[in-house]
Amino acid sequence: MGPLPKRKLSKGRRDRRRAHDAIGAPSLGECNNCHKPVLPHRMCPHCGYYRDRQVMAIAVEKPKKK
């Protein structure tokens, strides 16, 4: 049997250790082409540009006629 803790950790000590485990909001950059927010190091899902070059053609949906 391995070593066991001699005393129970208090809730405060346990929670202070976990203070840095929270997930923060992702940092967003701005697309150079359409100026919409995008994740860093990824293609813009709105216009298909990455680092001032078009890497994918994005089809624009037309509104349906009623």
N, C-alpha and C positions, 0 to 999 in steps of 0.2 A: 504494500500500500504506500502511495506517495505521501509527500508532506501535505498537511492540511493547515488552514489558517487557525491561529490560536484564538482569535477573537473575531466577532462579527464586524464587518465594516459598517460604519454608520451611513445613513442615507445621504448625508451631506458630503462625506468624503467620496462616496460612490458617484454622486451627481457632479461633483467638481471634476472628477476624472473624465466624465463623459461630456463636459462642457463644449469640447471642440468637435464632437461627432455630428453635430447638426448639419444638414445639407443646406447650403446657401443658394440664392438665386443665381442662375447662369449669367455670366457676363456677356452682353450683347454688343456687337459692333454695328457699324452702319455700312450698308452696301454702297459702293462707289457709284454704281450705275443708277439704281432706283431709290436710294436713300431710305430703304426700309431696314428694320433691325434683323440681323442675321447672327448666327453663332460663329465664333471665330474659326478660321481654317476650314470653312465649309462653303459650298456653292450657295448662292442666293436662291431659295426656292421660288421666289417671285419672278425673277427675270432670267435666271440661268447663268449669271456672270460669276466669275471667281478671279480676283486680282486683275481687274480691268480687261478680262477676256471672256468671251462667251464660250462656255464649255458644254452647254446643253441647250437645245431649243425647247422652250416652254410653249405649249399650245395654249392659246387664249380661248376660253369658253365663251361662246356667244349666248346672249340671253335668249331664252325660249320665247317664241311668239305664241300669243294666246288666241 
